[in-house]
Amino acid sequence: MEDIPDVSGQDEKAAPPALLTEAAGYAENRHWEVAPGAWLVDDAGAVRCSCDDPRCTLPGAHPLDADWARKASAGPGAVRSWWAERPRASILLPTGRSFDVLDVPETAGCLALARMERMDLQLGPVAVQPAAPGRVGRRLHFLVLPGAAARLPEMLRRLGRPPGRLDLVARGEGDWTVAPPSRIGSLGYAQWARTPTALNRWLPDAAELIGPLVYACAREAPPRWAARPAPVG
């Protein structure tokens, strides 16, 4: 995974080149729609979200307003102007448009990724997300063709896994993923486990990846139910 430069101490008016450059690059090179998100503010040693909500559950990792999805754009000019105005904004990529995301715990995701590579499956970019507040462990986001979120319950049923039994979710229309090198919470930066390149421009269908992901999530899942005692009498 890539090393992400620490830009947290820079002046908010001095654009961190990594954020502006990467945001514009997603629009120019991948034609992905982009939206600016909240960012982190270092305040006398304490870190808070730019939204100033003390109960914020996604510090530095949520849209700036309710109309963010409509405003998202793949126009490089618009993207550059947004980050010129808000140089520390996180980079949000709307899901359900150019791609959906299959979201799994890091341990299971790494196991599945190794299995997919051995199977020589076509893979798209894979992002690593720091742990959200109140949750343990980082997450892997596998980018797949749009439509995965609607089809996931049926795909799980076909594999004998009722929806909700595994820590595997799909992000589609109305949702987003936070793109590298955005800083999230107090635990680090979004990174790429598999960087977007010309070789993975064509994304896989979720059906091609669901088998290894289900296998890995089931293998790594902690026991959810203790054995029940036999009824008495």
C-alpha positions in Angstrom: 0.0 0.0 0.0 1.2 3.5 -0.8 2.7 5.8 1.8 0.6 8.9 2.1 2.3 12.2 2.9 1.1 14.0 6.1 -0.5 17.2 5.0 -2.4 17.8 8.3 -0.2 20.6 9.5 -0.4 22.7 6.3 -2.1 26.0 6.1 -5.7 25.5 4.9 -5.2 28.2 2.3 -2.2 26.4 0.8 -3.6 23.6 -1.4 -2.1 20.2 -0.6 -0.9 19.2 -4.1 -1.8 15.6 -3.5 -5.5 16.3 -2.9 -6.0 18.7 -5.8 -3.9 16.7 -8.2 -5.6 13.3 -7.3 -9.1 14.7 -7.4 -8.5 16.2 -10.8 -6.8 13.0 -11.9 -9.8 10.9 -11.0 -12.0 13.1 -13.2 -9.5 13.5 -16.1 -8.0 10.0 -16.3 -10.9 7.8 -15.1 -13.9 10.0 -15.9 -15.1 9.4 -12.4 -17.5 11.9 -10.8 -16.0 13.6 -7.8 -17.4 15.7 -4.9 -15.6 17.5 -2.1 -16.2 16.2 1.4 -15.6 17.4 4.9 -12.1 17.5 6.2 -10.2 17.3 9.5 -9.1 20.3 11.5 -6.3 20.2 14.0 -7.4 22.3 16.9 -4.8 22.7 19.7 -3.9 19.1 19.5 -7.4 17.8 19.1 -8.8 16.7 15.8 -12.3 17.6 14.8 -14.4 17.4 11.6 -14.9 20.6 9.6 -18.6 20.2 10.0 -18.2 21.2 13.7 -20.7 18.6 14.8 -19.3 17.1 18.0 -21.3 14.0 17.4 -20.0 13.5 13.8 -19.8 9.8 13.1 -17.7 10.2 9.9 -15.1 12.9 10.6 -13.5 14.0 7.3 -15.4 11.4 5.4 -18.9 12.7 4.5 -20.5 15.2 2.0 -20.6 18.9 2.6 -24.3 19.3 2.0 -27.4 17.3 1.2 -27.2 18.2 -2.5 -23.7 16.8 -3.0 -24.7 13.9 -5.3 -26.3 16.3 -7.9 -23.3 18.6 -7.8 -20.7 15.8 -8.2 -18.8 16.3 -11.5 -16.3 14.7 -13.7 -15.4 18.1 -15.2 -11.7 18.8 -14.4 -12.3 22.5 -14.3 -15.1 22.2 -11.7 -13.0 19.8 -9.6 -10.0 22.1 -9.6 -12.1 25.1 -8.6 -13.6 23.1 -5.6 -10.2 22.2 -4.2 -8.8 25.7 -4.9 -11.6 26.9 -2.6 -11.4 24.1 -0.1 -7.9 22.7 -0.4 -8.2 20.2 2.4 -11.5 18.7 1.4 -11.7 14.9 1.3 -12.3 13.3 -2.1 -15.6 11.6 -2.4 -16.4 9.3 -5.3 -20.2 8.7 -5.7 -21.1 5.0 -6.0 -23.8 3.7 -8.3 -22.5 5.6 -11.3 -19.2 4.6 -12.7 -18.9 1.8 -10.2 -20.3 0.2 -7.1 -18.2 -0.9 -4.1 -18.0 -4.2 -2.3 -17.0 -3.3 1.3 -15.4 -6.0 3.5 -13.1 -6.1 6.6 -9.4 -5.7 5.8 -8.4 -9.2 6.9 -11.1 -10.9 4.8 -10.4 -8.6 1.9 -6.7 -9.4 1.9 -7.5 -13.1 2.0 -9.9 -12.7 -0.9 -7.5 -10.6 -2.8 -4.8 -13.2 -2.7 -7.3 -15.9 -3.7 -8.5 -13.8 -6.6 -4.9 -13.2 -7.8 -4.2 -17.0 -7.7 -7.4 -17.5 -9.8 -6.2 -14.9 -12.2 -9.5 -13.0 -11.9 -9.8 -9.6 -13.5 -9.6 -7.0 -10.7 -10.4 -3.3 -10.6 -8.9 -0.8 -8.1 -9.2 -1.7 -4.4 -9.1 1.0 -1.7 -8.2 0.7 1.9 -10.4 2.8 4.3 -9.3 3.5 7.9 -11.5 2.3 10.7 -14.6 4.4 11.3 -15.2 5.7 14.8 -16.6 3.0 17.0 -15.5 0.2 14.6 -12.5 -2.0 14.8 -10.2 -2.6 11.8 -9.8 -1.1 8.4 -12.0 -1.9 5.4 -11.3 -2.9 1.8 -13.4 -1.4 -1.0 -13.5 -3.4 -4.2 -14.6 -1.4 -7.2 -17.0 -3.3 -9.5 -19.4 -2.5 -12.3 -22.6 -0.6 -11.2 -25.6 -2.6 -10.1 -23.8 -4.7 -7.5 -25.7 -3.2 -4.6 -29.1 -4.2 -6.0 -27.9 -7.7 -6.9 -26.0 -8.5 -3.7 -28.8 -10.1 -1.7 -29.6 -12.6 -4.5 -26.0 -13.4 -5.1 -25.5 -14.2 -1.4 -28.6 -16.4 -1.3 -27.4 -18.4 -4.3 -24.2 -19.1 -2.2 -26.2 -20.2 0.8 -25.5 -17.0 2.7 -28.7 -15.0 3.7 -28.1 -11.3 3.6 -26.9 -9.8 6.9 -25.1 -12.9 8.0 -21.6 -11.8 6.8 -19.8 -8.5 7.1 -20.0 -7.8 3.4 -22.0 -4.9 2.1 -22.4 -3.2 -1.2 -22.4 0.6 -1.8 -24.4 1.8 -4.7 -26.7 4.7 -5.7 -26.8 7.5 -3.1 -23.6 6.3 -1.3 -19.9 7.1 -1.7 -16.4 5.9 -1.1 -13.6 8.1 0.2 -10.7 8.2 -2.3 -7.0 8.4 -1.5 -5.2 10.4 -0.2 -8.0 11.8 1.9 -7.4 11.8 5.7 -10.2 10.1 7.6 -10.8 10.4 11.4 -7.7 10.2 13.5 -6.5 6.8 12.3 -5.0 7.5 8.9 -5.5 8.1 5.2 -7.5 6.3 2.6 -5.0 4.4 0.4 -4.9 2.1 -2.6 -4.3 -1.6 -2.2 -4.6 -1.8 -6.0 -4.0 1.6 -7.7 -6.2 2.7 -10.6 -4.1 2.1 -13.8 -4.7 1.6 -17.5 -4.7 -2.2 -16.9 -7.7 -2.1 -14.6 -9.7 0.5 -16.3 -12.4 -2.1 -17.2 -14.0 -3.1 -13.9 -15.1 -6.7 -13.1 -18.7 -7.7 -12.5 -19.5 -8.3 -8.8 -20.5 -11.9 -9.7 -16.9 -12.7 -10.6 -15.6 -11.6 -7.2 -18.4 -12.6 -4.9 -17.3 -16.2 -4.4 -13.8 -15.4 -3.0 -15.2 -12.6 -0.9 -18.0 -14.7 0.6 -15.5 -17.5 1.4 -13.0 -15.1 3.0 -15.7 -13.2 5.0 -17.2 -16.5 6.3 -13.7 -17.8 7.2 -12.7 -14.7 9.1 -16.1 -14.0 10.7 -16.1 -14.2 14.6 -18.8 -16.5 16.1 -22.0 -14.6 16.3 -24.0 -17.1 18.3 -23.0 -19.2 21.3 -24.2 -22.8 21.4 -27.6 -23.0 22.9 -28.2 -25.5 25.8 -30.6 -28.3 25.1 -34.1 -27.7 26.4 -34.8 -29.2 29.8 -37.7 -31.5 30.2 
